[in-house]
Amino acid sequence: MRRLVLLLLALLFVWPAQAQPAPPLTDEAGVSLITILPGPSIEALFGHSALRVRDPAAGIDRLYNYGTFNFNDPFFVPKFLYGDLQYFLSVSSGRVLPRYADVQGRPVIEQHLDLSLEQRQAIFSFLEDNARPENRAYRYDFYFDNCSTRILDVFEDTLQDAVDFGYAPGPTQDTFRGLLQPYIVGQRHVQTGMNVLLGTPSDVYATERERAFLPDYLLALFDQATVVTEGQAQPLVARTDTVAWVEGYERATPGVPWMALLGWLVAFGAAWRTYREWYAPDRGGRRASRWLDAGLFGVAGVVGVALSFLWLISLHTVTHPNWNILWAWPTHAVVVFWLARCRVPAWLRTYVGVAAVVSLVGAIGWPLWPQELPTIALPLSLALSLRAGSHWYRSRRRQGPGAV
């Protein structure tokens, strides 16, 4: 039953409305910013923003949501990875919000805006026109064009100089990557994955407006904004209500850093196996080394292939350049077949030697790179350097310094 309710609510949010010319609003009409607080699922980690237009006298209560996409698109994942995912503006009833909060376990905050009737009508007409089938779609961009940034665009396009969000000049002290961390710190696998795949553009310091790609910061911007109505500047937000609260709701809290612990466990295993190979050979040790190298270089190779795709092929603008390429070489996914046999042919000796040096340089220069690398990358860099160096040295000894 719970899944059925979720599906029905999803349809309410996702099913696009066939927008008609906006009817005139009455004096009872109101426009409000809806903020749905973050939740535990991946699509809900950062929260959500929407606009609500309500006019009891005209029987209007519409929720405008720029964060919808086609659940039935069979190519959703490929389009997302390629960076060509189409989102669209959908329209549903605002009356579903309390039930949505109850089912999703996410509180809903509503900021009622102090606007003149003319300004409310302008926003309503803009949204209705934007919801038309020919206008509603846009190419989603996580940082610069999403459900929150689109709402800022609506107000700046319709109210223009009449609204002032009070942006502080210049960049803030927050990078885009740093802004994400409080939301993903409770899910270490998501945190590690995002920190690996997001490149140096995520380490740029965001302006106050750019921070509003996160619904929490959009809410804060509206709180500090002013609007000119009838020649007078006044706060944009008249009052803030909690549409629905969820008992026991908590924000994400730091979990056990098991990804970093796993990385150091791998590094310790690499050091131990290398020591045993050289100074205390044991029965079964060769097989253990094979499994270690297959897993270590295989993972690094797969990550390298993903980095290369996001860098060279996809349309994403925030995934390149990426300094994780120092340890995650896409070619590792190929040479792993030789390394897993603990036999390095002469033609592969130079490769493993260079890999050992580059991985070591990546680890030594950790604080110097212009990108914040994930904590798991340091022990993996050391482990890759140690194992590649060991293969290089053994190949050199076996084949002699003059072998080719």
Steps between C-alpha positions, in 0.01 A plus 500: 500500500783740582655446157163558336457830681853605400423419138177698504674798656781476249245512220346809653838670494624371168197499275535821295208736485366627170536868575230741385520881486525621857166613643493827692576474870294665772617699801494176703774345288838419647838381372731300724831318489478135603809335646498125561783413737760234415424131536704179515449375143749604232254714304395678822843561656512871420137597550262650248345836407172584327262793460138504612227731368177492698182700446205370706258738333589365155536137610871492416765310695787406272848371577766574236787255512811544280655180637300238311618254240355206310504195726418279202791606279697177435811706428487701821830366638697535171367854453589588859856367458539678167375826647201542271217435743179689427309632799173690471259723687193311616187626672307319771271581790652670803266301720724190471780660703398383851446144377828510309683602817335218693592232247850625422587589858617846393371825654356767272561873558296773329613863470206728415617790283390861536427598140259735332215351298675607180821322607311186600323499164830545316655200676188289450483583129871426459465161665190406300674591176818318606294186572377472142625183328718699261663701783522273802813292422858602576836326525570438864825621655562405862672826598369761260160399367281301737174523697636779723695714253199501266291661773752780538481549124121530519516786751786682332335471158152609609572754777841615372625801700200488733652206689835512675643178642788687662776293346834566665763600242765247400539136596416362842725277711316189378603286206233308312651177630504630856134601475404142417680331788246560783232330288698188408711449812258238628538287185870435456467307175310790339748749643798304366342451159417868457840616624673266256292591195469878553801684362675828575199722407340375822786654697422850374361735766132562436337840505203559727263463206669182381457342844125512438523185291431342840142556627621591851694794361215605273278514809760719673525731197124554502517579872749782440340631177301819464239595240368838389119519497314826452829687519602354838772245570396228743603144592411253228386237752192601695492190720633144514284200582574134552257325268588166654758389753623146545545381856856382560635658180877546506753633257779278372765431762855371443521125476798271548767589238505143379609588146819659633550207739457261208761693302754477780423132544582447132821702538602292803421180307714619208791576732467165678479297179799682351704431812407131500586468131850633553596391848271217614344314207212279608291232339189652352657845504516517122126450475438766765718743305308426183167573667638818656637633171189402307278687743726803545586567136158386382321756718746774404450414133121509518511833682743627236266399220216689672720808547607489136142471380385793714804703394526429128156389383217619726343845493559556870699815575590431864671162460820613330785548542520242778820435697385156609640392165841495674412167659201380297641423156246356254775278358525320835181321397698333219840430656333346804482174303879478499551632852250250642725221370797651685689499171601829342639464147787722392278726294288574808791583729515868406123533554505367856810705577332823388179403681697448821663844475185691403291338774771582754521860380120522528518387862799720596347808339164440668460848658634679189248398236232758406227246573381348825550127449294242689658345809502155343724620217809549719534140624406365157771715338757364744383142446511535121846654515630222723355216293599651164851568632528143624397364160751727326786394726424128475470522122831684482675241717350208312573628152812697573561873459576464132188300409244652269 
